[in-house]
Amino acid sequence: MKRATLFLAPIIASLAGTLYSLGLNSLSVNYRTYHWYVSVLFFFVLNIGISIVYLQKTDARTSINNSMASSIGRLLASGLAFLVYGYLFPYGKTAMVAHFIPHYFLFTLIELFFLLKLVKHNS
């Protein structure tokens, strides 16, 4: 698999997350927030870092450990980012949850799709 393909997942997820947030902001007054781009940018940078870890040539066992560590790391980093956001902006947490959680699932699902393609290619 080409190296550029691994970096395609965060780009696709960023575009999909942006479209989701723009649609949610335009359709719902209750879930409107102007900080949605922070969530997309956070997950984009996080997934670029994870993609760099996946590019390292390793054996099968190490790549499985990297995959599990990246999932746990993403979950912990997301929780920490949400806590920091809640501390900095005490109002509007519900709106941020409406953007943040779908972005988390979107980035994770798209990364898993590309990771499965990578595993099939290396097998």
Contacts in CASP RR format, 6 or more apart in sequence:
PFRMAT RR
TARGET T0000
AUTHOR 0000-0000-0000
METHOD contacts of the structure
MODEL  1
MKRATLFLAPIIASLAGTLYSLGLNSLSVNYRTYHWYVSVLFFFVLNIGI
SIVYLQKTDARTSINNSMASSIGRLLASGLAFLVYGYLFPYGKTAMVAHF
IPHYFLFTLIELFFLLKLVKHNS
1 117 0 8 1.000
1 118 0 8 1.000
1 121 0 8 1.000
1 122 0 8 1.000
3 55 0 8 1.000
5 114 0 8 1.000
5 117 0 8 1.000
6 51 0 8 1.000
6 54 0 8 1.000
6 55 0 8 1.000
6 114 0 8 1.000
6 118 0 8 1.000
7 48 0 8 1.000
7 51 0 8 1.000
8 114 0 8 1.000
9 47 0 8 1.000
9 51 0 8 1.000
9 110 0 8 1.000
9 111 0 8 1.000
9 113 0 8 1.000
9 114 0 8 1.000
10 43 0 8 1.000
10 44 0 8 1.000
10 47 0 8 1.000
10 48 0 8 1.000
10 51 0 8 1.000
10 107 0 8 1.000
10 110 0 8 1.000
10 111 0 8 1.000
11 44 0 8 1.000
12 110 0 8 1.000
13 43 0 8 1.000
13 44 0 8 1.000
13 47 0 8 1.000
13 103 0 8 1.000
13 106 0 8 1.000
13 107 0 8 1.000
13 110 0 8 1.000
13 111 0 8 1.000
14 40 0 8 1.000
14 43 0 8 1.000
14 44 0 8 1.000
16 106 0 8 1.000
16 110 0 8 1.000
17 40 0 8 1.000
17 102 0 8 1.000
17 103 0 8 1.000
17 106 0 8 1.000
18 37 0 8 1.000
18 40 0 8 1.000
20 99 0 8 1.000
20 102 0 8 1.000
20 103 0 8 1.000
20 106 0 8 1.000
21 36 0 8 1.000
21 37 0 8 1.000
21 39 0 8 1.000
21 40 0 8 1.000
21 99 0 8 1.000
21 103 0 8 1.000
24 31 0 8 1.000
24 32 0 8 1.000
24 36 0 8 1.000
24 98 0 8 1.000
24 99 0 8 1.000
25 31 0 8 1.000
25 32 0 8 1.000
25 33 0 8 1.000
25 36 0 8 1.000
28 98 0 8 1.000
30 94 0 8 1.000
30 95 0 8 1.000
31 94 0 8 1.000
31 95 0 8 1.000
31 98 0 8 1.000
31 99 0 8 1.000
32 95 0 8 1.000
33 92 0 8 1.000
33 95 0 8 1.000
33 96 0 8 1.000
33 98 0 8 1.000
33 99 0 8 1.000
35 85 0 8 1.000
35 89 0 8 1.000
35 96 0 8 1.000
36 96 0 8 1.000
36 99 0 8 1.000
38 85 0 8 1.000
39 96 0 8 1.000
39 99 0 8 1.000
39 100 0 8 1.000
39 103 0 8 1.000
40 103 0 8 1.000
42 78 0 8 1.000
42 81 0 8 1.000
43 78 0 8 1.000
43 103 0 8 1.000
43 104 0 8 1.000
43 107 0 8 1.000
44 107 0 8 1.000
46 74 0 8 1.000
46 77 0 8 1.000
46 107 0 8 1.000
47 107 0 8 1.000
47 111 0 8 1.000
50 70 0 8 1.000
50 74 0 8 1.000
50 111 0 8 1.000
53 66 0 8 1.000
53 70 0 8 1.000
54 63 0 8 1.000
54 66 0 8 1.000
54 67 0 8 1.000
54 70 0 8 1.000
54 115 0 8 1.000
54 118 0 8 1.000
56 66 0 8 1.000
58 66 0 8 1.000
60 122 0 8 1.000
63 119 0 8 1.000
63 122 0 8 1.000
67 115 0 8 1.000
71 108 0 8 1.000
74 104 0 8 1.000
74 107 0 8 1.000
74 108 0 8 1.000
78 100 0 8 1.000
78 104 0 8 1.000
82 96 0 8 1.000
82 97 0 8 1.000
82 100 0 8 1.000
85 93 0 8 1.000
85 96 0 8 1.000
85 100 0 8 1.000
86 93 0 8 1.000
86 96 0 8 1.000
89 96 0 8 1.000
END
